[in-house]
Amino acid sequence: MTNRMFRLLELHQKLDALIARAAASRGADPLALALLRKRKLRLRERLSRLFAARVMGA
């Protein structure tokens, strides 16, 4: 795993924790939650492409 992949995985985990904390709070902003989830999804897609490219190139 490259350093870049590791950093992206770390960011994915941090976003996951942030989403969980925000969703658990009573006054959670639905728009902010949706934006965080969308950012996490884009990051997951990016990671999938990187891992796929690494497997195909190996």
ABEGO torsion letter per residue (X at the ends): XBAAAAAAAAAAAAAAAAAAAAAABAABBAAAAAAAAAAAAAAAAAAAAAAAAAAAAX
